[in-house]
C-alpha cells in the first residue's frame, strides 16, 4: 500500500510540475538538465507525432514540443544541445537477444575472424598456448565458418591437439557448434563410450573416437563448453559490460537476454546492485521441459516470477523453453517430413502448467505451424486452469502461422517475438519449407492486421547486431542473397519502428515508461545518422546512432558526431 501511495504522490508531483511549465510558472527545482532542439523528433507516441525538441530531467523526458516552447524552459545550468536537423527516435529494443552468450563466444579467447586455413587456426592457438598455464583453457571466438578455410572443412580433435597438446581447446563456430580437442573432452568427462553430452551430439570418426565436434541446441553446447574454463563473477561482469557497449553503439538501449542460468543472472544482479548496468535487461531463465518434473523444483523456490525487478533489471520468463527439434520444424503440409516429437508432449504440457502456477510465463522457440498448434493447445490448457489473457505470454519466432492460429493467439493475449535474421534466414526458410511457404514466413502484415502485438529482434549473437537491418527487411522484404521474398507481408516504416520500440516495451510490461518520447517516460533515445522515415529503403541498413542515450545519459557517441 505504501509503495502504491508513493507512486501516486510521484505522479501528482509530476503532473503539478507540468502544469507549472504550461502556465509559465516553472520553478528552479523543475529546470531541465538538458534541452535538445532543432531536430526531427519521431516520438512514436499514439499519434506518431513529429516534434522539434524535448527536455530531459533526472533521467526522464520532462517535456516535448517545438523549439520555442522547449527552449523557454531553460534556466541557469540547463545544457542545450543543437541537434542540427538530425532525426531522433526512442531507444531501440531487442526482443530476443543472447548478449551474455555473445560475451562467451565473441569476447573471450582468440579472435578467429579472418582465419583462412586450419594451419592458420593452429598457429593462433599455438601462439596463445605459449603463454597459457598448463591445463588452462584456450577459447577461439566465432566469426568464421569452414567455408572461410582453404580446406573447406572444420578442424578435427587431432588438429586442435597438435596446436595445444597441454591445454583444453574450445573453438566456437556458433553457440550451438564448437570444436574441441582431447583435453577439453576429458575435462567434460567425455570418453570413447560417451554418445551424447546432455542434448548435444558428439560425432565420431572412423575409429569410433570423438571427431572433435560438439553440436546441438545453443544452450546444450554453450552451457558445458563455457564451463570448461570457469569464469569469476568479475570476469562475467566484464563480458556483459563489453557486449552492452557494442549493442549501445548499434542503438539498443534494452534487450531481453534469454536462456540465462542463475550464475549469469547473478552477474547481472551484481552490476545492477553496483549501479553499473548501462543497458536495460529483462532476463529469461533457462528451463527445458526435458527437465520436468524438476521444473516444479526449479521454479517453486524463487518466490517471484515474471516482471519482478525494476526498469534496469527484471525477470522476463522461462526461455527458450524448447521441447526439442519438434517445435523447430513444421510438420504440416511438409512433403517427406514424418518427424515426431523427441520429448514427451504431456511432459511439456505439464511444464507449462507448472510455469503458470508459479507466475512465470513461457516463451518457447516455435518455428513451424504444427508446432504452433501444439503450443497453443498447451497455452489454452493453462488458460483453463488459470487465465493467461493478461499475462502477456509469448511465442518466439513463430515463423509459420495461419489465420486460425492468429485468432487463437489474439484470444489468449499471446505476443509474437519475431526475428528474421535477414542475412541468413531466407536461405534456411527456402531450404526447409520451399519458396511458396517461405513467401508467407514471418507474416508480419497479417499479424498486425489481426490485431496482434508484434515486436522485433535478432536472436543474436552473430557477427553483428544491426536493428536497422531488421527494419529494412520488414519494410522491403528484401533478404540478403535472395532479393524480395513475400512482398505481401511488407509493413510501413512507422509500424516497423513501433515493433522495435514501444511494442518491445509492452513485452516487458513497460509500455507506460519507455518505448516512446513522451513527458514522464524514461529518457532513452537515439540521434541518428540519417532520417529513418525518409531515406531510400536501400539506405536503411546503413543508418546508425550518432549518439545513444539511456536514462538521459550519453552512453555512446560516434566519432563523426558534430554536436
N, C-alpha and C positions, 0 to 999 in steps of 0.2 A: 504493500500500500504506500509506504514512504517513497519507494522508488517511483511509483506512478505519479504521486504528488509532485515530486521533484521534476519529473518530465513535464507535467502540466505547467508548473511555475516557469521552467525554462522556456516553454512555448509562449507563455503570456509575456515574458520579458522580451522575447524576440519580436513578437507582434507589436508591442508597445514601442520598441526601438524603431521598427519600420514605419510606424505611424508618425513618429517624430521626424524621420527623414522626409516623408512625404510632405509634412507640414512646414518643412524648412527649419525645424527646431532641433536638429541633430545635436546631441551632446558630444563633448570631447570623448567621453567613455565609449561612444559607438563610432568613433572615427575609423575609417578603413585602414588596414595595414598597408594595402596596396590597391591601386586602381590600374586596370588595363583598358586602354581606349584606342579608338581609331582602328578597329578590326572588323572582321566579319564573324560574328559570334553565332554559331549554329547551336542553338540551345538544346535541341531535341526535347523540348517541353511538349505538352499535349498538342499544341498547335504548330509545332515545329517552327517556331518563330526565329527570325534572324535579328540580332541586335548589334550594336556597335561597341558596347563597353560593359564592364562589370567591376564590382568592388569586392575585395576579399578581406575578411577579418577572422582571426582565430581559427583558421583552417576551414572556413565556410564562406560560401558566396553571400555577401551582405546585400547586394542589390545588382540588378541587371537592367540595362536600358540604353538610351542614346548617349552620345559623348557628353553633351552639355549637362544632362541630369546627373550622370555618374561623377563627372569631374567636379561638380558642385559639392559633392560630399567630402572632398579632400580637406584635411586640416593639417596643422603643423605635424610633421613626422610621417605623413602619408606618402609612400613611394608611388610614383606614377610611371607606368611603362607604356610607351607608344608601340602599338602592335604593327604599325606601318602597313596596314591593309591586310595583314595575314589572317587566314581563317583559323578560328578556334573551335574545337569540338570537345565534348566531355571526354574524360579519360576512357580509353577502351578497355574492355574486359575479355577474358578468355574463359569459355565455359568448360573446357576440358584440357587441362594442362598438366604436365608431369615435370614441373620445374625442379623438384628435388631429385628425381631420377635423371634429369638433364645434367644436374651438377655431377652426379656419379659417373655418367658416361661421356661428358663433354669437358669437364673442368679438372678431373683427376687423372694423372698419369701422363703418358707420352702422346703428343699430338700425332695423329696418323693422317690427317688431311694432306693430300698431295702425294701420298706414297704411291710409287709406280711399279713395285715388284715385291715379291716375298723377300728377296735378298735385301732390299732397302728396308723393309719392315724389320727384318732380323738385325740389321745394323743399328737401327734406332733402339731396339730393345737391348742389344748387347752393350751399347753405349750407356744406357741407363743402369744396366747391371754392374758396370764397373764401380759405381759409387753407391749402389744399393747394398745395405747389410745383407749377409747371407740369410735366406729364409724370408726376407721381406717381399711383399707382393709388388709386381710391376704391372701396372694397368696401361692399356692402349685405348685411346679415345675413338669415338665414332667420327664420321666424316669421310669415309672411304667405302668402296664396295669391291668385290672380287673383279668386277669389270674394269676397275681402275688399274688393276695389276697386269703386268705383261703376261703372266701365266693364265690369266682369266679363271683363277680358282682361288679359294681361300687358303690360308696357311693350315697345316696339319699340326697335330700334337708334337710330332717329331721335329717339324720346322721350328716350333717355339722352344722345344727342349734344346736344340742346337744353339739358339740365341742366348738362352739364360738357363743353364742346367741346374743352377743352385738356388733359383728363385721361382716361386709360383708366378705364372704369367696369365693374365686375362686380357684379351683384346676384344673390344666390343665392335660389332658392326651395327647393332641396334639394341634397344632394351631387351628384345626377345631373342637375340642372336649373339653369341660370343664364342671365341676360340680360346681354348685352354691348353696349357702344357701338362706334363705328367705330374709335376709338383702341385699344381693347382687342383687337379683331380684328387690327388691324395689328400690334400687339405680339406676337400669336401667329402672325403670318405668314399669316393668312387673307386671301385675295383673292376677287374675284368668281368665279374659276375653282376655288376650293377646295371640294370636295364634302363632305369629312369632315375632322375633326381627330382623327387616330387612330381610335378606335372611337366617337367622338361625332358625332352628326348635326348639320348646320348647315342648318336650314330656310331657304327662300328666299321673298322677296316676289314680287309680280307682275312686277317688272322684273328678276328674277334675282339681286338683291343679297341678302346675308345679312339675314334678318329681325331678327336680334338674339338668337335663342335658340340655346343650345348644350345638347344633351340626349343622354344615353346612360347607360351603367352608372355608378355613383357615382364610381369612380376615373377613368373616362375623361373626366369633366368636372372633378372637383375637382383632379385632377393638374395639367393645364395651367393652369387658371384661377388656382390658388393661387400659381403661379409667375409670374404677370403682374407682381406686386409681390413680389419675393423677400424672405423673412424672414431676419433674422440668427439665429444659434444662440440667442442670449439671448431674442429675441422668441419663438422656438419653445418654449423652456423656459417662458417666462411663460404662453403659451397653455395648455400642458399643466398647469401648476400651477393656473391659474384653473379649468380644467374639472375637475380632480381634486377641488378644493374643492367644486364643485357636486355631484359624484357622492357624495362623502363625506356631504354633507348629506342625500342620499337613502338612505344606508346601504350603499353599495357600497364595500367595502374591497379588492376585487380585480376586475380586468377582463382579458379577452382583447381587446386592441386589434388589430384585423385590418386588412389592406391597407395596411401601412406600407412606405414606401420607406426605403432606408438613411439618408437625411438626417434623416427623422423619428426613426428608431432612434437616430441619433447624439444627438439632443436628449434622448431618454430616458436614454441612456448617461451623458451629462454630468450630468444630475440625479442618477442613481444614484451616479456617482463622487463627487459633492459631498455625498452623503448627504441630498439634498433631496427624494427621492421621498416622497410622503405616502400613496400608494396602491400596491398591488402590481399589477404589469403583466406579462402574457405577450404577447409581440409576434409578430404574424403578418406575415410578409414578403409583399409584393405581388409575385406572379408570375402571369402568364397563359400558358396553353398556346399562345395566338396567337404568343407569342414563341419557341416551340420551332422549331428545335433549340437556340436560345440558352439554354434552361433549363439545359442542361449547363454552359454558360459562366457562368450566374448562380450556380449552387449549388456547383460544384466548388471555387471559390476560398475559400469560407467556412471550410472545415476543421472546422466544428462544425455542429450541427443542432438539431432539436427537443429541448427540455429543457435546453439549455445556459444557465447562469446561476445565480442564487440565488433566494431566496423574495421578493425585491423586484422583480427584473427577470430575465426569461428569454426564450428563443426558443421560440415556440409551434409554428409550422409555416408552410406557404405557403397564403395565403388572400387572397381567397376562391376563387382558382384556378378561375375561371369560364370554361368553354369557350364561352360565348356564350349567346344567347337560348334556345337549345335546352334547356339544363338549367334554365331558369327556367319552362318550361312543361311541361304534361303532354300527351303525345300519345296516351295510351292511353284508349280509350273517350271521346274528346273530339270530339263532333259538330262537323263543319266545320273541324277543325284538321288540316291536312295539312302542317304545317311540317316542316322538315328542319334538321339541324344547320347552323349557319352557320360552323363551323370543321371541319377535318378530324379526325374522331374517332380515326383512327390516330395523328395528331399528339398528340392529347390523351392517348391511352393511353401513348404513349412518354414524355410529360412526367411522368406518374405513376410510370412505371418508373424514370425518372431520379431523381425525388424519393426513392424508396425506396433507390436505390443510394447516395445521399449522406446518408442518415439524417434526411431531412426528411419530415414527414407532410403530406399534402394535406388541406385541409378545404374542399371545393368547395361552392359555392352550388347547392343542389338543391331545387327545389320539386316538380316533377312526378314521377309514378310511373314513367313510361317513362324519364325522366332518371335516376331512382334505379337502374333496372335497368342502364343503361349504366355508371354509376359503379361499381356493384358488380361488373360484368363486369371492369372495369379493375382494381379492387382485388383481385379473385381472380387476375388475371394477375400482378399484383405479388406476391401471396402465393405463387404457384407459383415465382417466381424467388427470393424471399427472404421468409420468413414475416412477416406483419404482425400476427399474432394478439396479440402483447404490445406492439405499438407505439401502440396507442390512436388509430388513425386515426379521422377524424371526417367526418360529413356535416352540413353546415349547413342548417338549416330542415327539409328532408325532410317538407314539409307533407302530402304524399300518400304513403302507403306501405301495403303489403298484408302479410298474414301470411307469405307465402312470402319476401318481401323481409326481413321481420323475422328470420326464421330464418337467412337468409344473413348478415345483419349480426351476429347473435349468434355464428355460427360463426367469423366473421372477427375478432371482438372490436371491431367498429366502434361508436363512440359517437355519440349523437344530440345535436346542439346545437340545441335547439328555441327558437323565438320565435313569438309570435302577434301582437304589436303590436295589442292589442285595441281601440284607438281607431280603427283603420282597416283592420286585417287582414281582418275579416269582410266588409267591402264588396268588397275585391279578390277574396276567395275566391268570394263569391256571383256576382260578375260573370264570373269566368274559368271557374268549374267548375260552377256551378249549385248549387241548395240540397242535392240529395242527396249530391253529392260533398263539398260544404263541411261537411256534418254529420260526415264522417269525417276532416276535415282536422286536422292536428296530433293524431294519435291517441295521446295520452299514456297513457291507460289500457291500451291494447293493447301499447304499447311496454314498459311496466313489467311487464305480465303475461307478456311473452315473455322477461323477464329482461335486458332491455337497460338500459344506464346512460344516463339522460337528464338533461341539465342545462337550465337556463332562462336566458334573457337577453332582449335588447331589440332588437338591430340598430339601436341609437341612433347618430347623433343625430336629435333631433326637438325639439319644444317643451319636453319634459320627459322625464325618465327615472326612472320610479317603479316599482321592482321589486315593490312590493306590488300594483300593478295586474295584473301578470302572474300573481302568486299567486291573486289574485281570479278571474281568468279560468280558471285550471286547476282550481280547486275548485268554481266555479259554472258555468263555460262560458257566462258572460254577456258578450256582445260589445256594446260601446258602439254604440247606434243600432239594434241588431238583436235584442236580448234573448238568451235562451238559444239556443245552437247546439251540437248534438252532445252532448247530456246523457250519453250512454253513455260518453263519454271523461273524465268527471269523476274527479279524484283526491282523496285526503284532504289535509288541511292539512299533516300530517306529511310526506307524500310530496312535496307542493309545496315545502315548506321544505327538504327534502333536495336537491331539484333545484337550489335556489338557493344551496346551501351546499356540503355535502360532495361531492355529485356533480360540482359545478363544480371542486372541488379535485382530484378524480380526473382530470378532463380535462387538468389541467396537471401530473399526476404528483405531486400534493402532498397526497393524502388522509391521509397519516400525520402531516402537520404543520399542517394547517389544515382548516377546514370544520366543526369541532365544538368544543364547550367541554369539553376533557379535559386532565388534567395532562400537561404536556410539549409541548402544542401552542401555536402562535403565538396571542398574546392579541389576536385581532381579534374584536370583539363590538359589539353594538348594545343600547342601553337604549331600549325602545320607548314610544311614547305610549299604546298600548293593547295588550291581550293578543291576539296573532295567533291563538292557539289557541281562543279562546272568543268573541270579538266576533261579532255577527251578520255574515253574509257580506257584506252590502251596505256594511259599515263598513271592510272590509279595505283598500280603496284609500286611505282617509284616514289609515291608520297611517303614522307617520314616526318617525325616530330622535329621541329627546331628546338622545342623545349617541352619537357614533361613535368607537370606539377602534381603532387599528391599532398593533400591536406594544406594546400596553399603554399607549399614549399617547392622550390625548383629542385627536382631530383635528377634532371638530365638537361644538358644544353649542348646542341650540336655546334661543331667548330665554326660552321658558316653562319650561325645566328648573329644578326646585327641589331639586336635590341637589348 
